[in-house]
Amino acid sequence: MELSKAYSDHLSQTLNAIDQIILHVRYEWGLSDGRLQLETLKEKGLFASDTVFRVAIADKNGEILTRTYKATAMRESNLNEKKYFLVQKNSSTDSLYIDAPVFENSSGTNRVRFSRRLSRSDGAFNGVILVNIPSDYLAENYDNSIFGVNGFLGVVGDDNLIRVARIGGVVRPPLSPALTAVPDFSRKSGSAIFSGAKWFSDGRTRYVGWHPVKGYPLVALTGMDGEDALASYYANREIVIRDAIIVTAALFIFTFASMAVGLHFAFKRHQLSLRQVAYRRATEEGNEGFYINQPVFDGQGNLVDFVIMDCNTKGAAFFYLSRDELIGKNISSFYEAGEFIRMMKISRQAMELGFYESEVELSAEGRFSARWINLKMVRSDGDLALTISDITETKTHAEELERHINQDELTGFPNRHWLLAILPQEVIQAERDRMLLALLIVDVDGFKSVNDMFDRKTGDELLCNIADRLKNIIRKNGHVVRLSSDEFAIVIANIENQDCVGQLAQSIIDSFKEGFRLSKNTIKIGASVGVSIFPGDAENAETLLKNASIAMYIAKTTENGSYRFFKPHFHEALRARFEMEAELKHAIEHDEFVMYYQPRIDILTGLICSMEALIRWRHPSRGLLGPQDFIPLAEETGLVVGIGELVIEKVCSQVADWARERREIIPVSINVSARQFNQTDVIGIFAAALLRYNITAEMVEIEVTESSMMGQDRDFPETFAMIQKMGIKLLVDDFGTGYSSLSQLQQLDFDILKVDIAFTSRLESSEEGKVFFNAIITMAHALGMRVVAEGVENENQLNILKSLQCDEVQGFYFSKPLPPSVIFPILSKRFLPIPA
């Protein structure tokens, strides 16, 4: 029974280590928002060889998302029908589930699966984390010197199914698949004789002890072969009986007494032998080093050293020695001077208090196999009993995990998690020193557009350049933290006054004006900065961070490329913003939008050749709002996707109404945002609307901004080609404000190019304005595109555009945007005289 207790303790440690792996992986999975790549962690050496530990993560549908082993190593492409997956899926609690062993053909071994569930924030099932190991790993510490060649180790679950069974050097199950007739395992522990004919495949009877595994639904079993265990007993018994027969005639009564005494002592020797075996088993198994140290005192009674009186094999291995080489040595002979002083201080404390336990970092220069150990000391009969566990791998993994948790992988700078941990400490220190602490939030203006225009690699390179530039500005005076995709924080301590913080904020903004030289591009981009100062603006770290974010939002929404110190009234502005967002959501749900239409005029015929659909919000209290009042917020929050679908529906419905009232209808162009292309099936939405309202594709056009059509890592060229194949014309809107080039326009093959109003307004002010506009027209015509001048406001601009051979014009000079009821009567109106 003592052997089963020792084996139970060993199993508990082993299972706890496996569970810790699962919990660590789940923690990292949550921190990475489901983007953790186990393959990457495996390459960094955070997992052992996949022949032992194999780790995988599966989603709620049972699809494996990431794993530490090759796909062919464990043929489980989908787990949704596996028992352990269904157990975790149907469970309402978070617990480790240990499945029965399964034979794996690829490796030729039985493997045991351990799993825990992944949950969403609302507690709903979101997948599993799975670790599987060879079943013989649970019985690999079988020792012939203790159990003999016919001993037995086994592990049974509370479902009465065997997880592993080992007889001698072979891992194999007992004869019966389930130990249903075994004494009740629900008892704390016990022992019994197991008949070989009934229970063991080799037919040998064994003395079996069992003990529950602490913390897990398993029972540890150990067995000694009956013949081996009682061999010495029977040998002594035969000797005693023989001697008794010789002297029977002389001392009959004494003989029986002697025989009884002899049998008693033989049995006692057998019990003592078992205890010694159990002691050696308890000290030799597992990964802990065990020592008995005897104190050494000087002439004044001072404790000055220890002699190692006993140790196990693992303990000697910590010093790269055998037991015989270590026993009898003074511990002072194994430590450097400084290390020995520290160990003696700890040992004296343990001798005085009776107990000591701590994690200890050992010198890299010492003669130890471990770098970090868990040290436990217990005073016993004047000696000191020590156990040492090598926790180097655990500590290294913990350090790597901490680095992974606190460091942004892209830039290498601290991340939000680090800031949330360090900022409260900085606040306490600032309060103690009676100095100011400043927190600056830096938001990159227009970064999402850069990501849309170029590939993600370019965006990542830009972010790394931004981080480095911020660090160069503050040098060693503070910390730069990457909070999110395009948002950074700067922590500056020991500030004497607010003015120096304002100068720093302005320096940051000015530094962005220089542009960023990347490997393939030079990008100019701005920044908005919000500043919050402790103690004036906040009493704690949480409020300091919140107020800095509010100040940044105010700076960004009032004037890009500026900074703002936090002011209490900013809360009201932020509240208004949230109210506006809520109202906009309500407007989408209840369709509070109407469409206005502005004509485009063909310069040659003077007739309306198309119209642009422009949205208006019929606000319940503020009246009719133009797109400039709500579209920026819709873009920022993603609500523009819902608005865009409403616009397509409304325009197609209106075109169908007009088509029913007259034979010829003028096409209408619809603005489609970059978010719609990124997040929705634009082609499917248009195809469904055309079919629903029975109108042809030629009746609608699509306007996209330059930011929508750029992006080397996206399939926009293919999408645009499919749109044109449907018969829908494509227009480039606001041309000249983005990063498009001649080669990109040629590749995308657009139908119409609309020049931004900013270039139309310069036609009258300078000759350069005409030259630039003429270059655009020449380029577009060479590519087979018509050109539309936006924002035409007077006759002089119109005449210049005619001379430059512009194709179409649009602006208030001809008509402002009008509702359907007003625009319909003027569709056939000639706005310009026919040229002579």
ABEGO torsion letter per residue (X at the ends): XAAAAAAAAAAAAAAAAAAAAAAAAAAAAAAAGGABBAAAAAAAGABBBAAABBBBBBBAAGBBABBABBAAABBBABAAABAAAAAAAABABBBBBBBBBBBBAAAGBBBBBBBBBBBBAAGBBAEBBBBBBBAAAAAAABBAAAAEAABBBBBBBAAGBBABBBBEABBBBBABABBAABBBAABABBBBBBBAAAABAAGBBBBBBBBBBBGBBBBBBBBBBAAAAAAAAAAAAAAAAAAAAAAAAABAAAAAAAAAAAAAAAAAAAAAAAAAAAAAAAAABEABBBBBBBBBBBAAGBBABBBBABBBAAAAAAAGBBAAAABGBBAAAABBAAAAAAAAAAAAAAAAAGBBBBBBBBBAABBBABABBBBBBBBBGGBBBBBBBBAAAAAAAAAAAAAAAABBAAAGBBBAAAAAAAAAAAAAAAAAAGBBBBBBBBBBBGAAAAAAABBAAAAAAAAAAAAAAAAAAAEAABBBBBABAABBBBBBBGBABAAAAAAAAAAAAAAAAAEBBBAABBBBBBBBBBBBBOAAABABAAAAAAAAAAAAAAAAAABBGBBBBBBAAAAAAAAAAAAAAAAAAAAAAAGABBBBBBBBBBAAAGBBABBBBBBBBBBAAAEBBBAAAAAAAAAAAGAAAAAAAAAAAAAAAAAAAAAAABABBBBBBBBBBAAAAAABBAAAAAAAAAAAAGBBAAABBBBBBAAAABGAABAAAAAAAAAAAAGBBBBBBGBGABABBAAAAAAAGBABBBBBAAAAAAAAABAAAAAAAAAAAAAAAAAGBBBBBBGBABAAAAAAAAAAGBABBBEAAABBBBBAAAAAAAAABBABBBBX
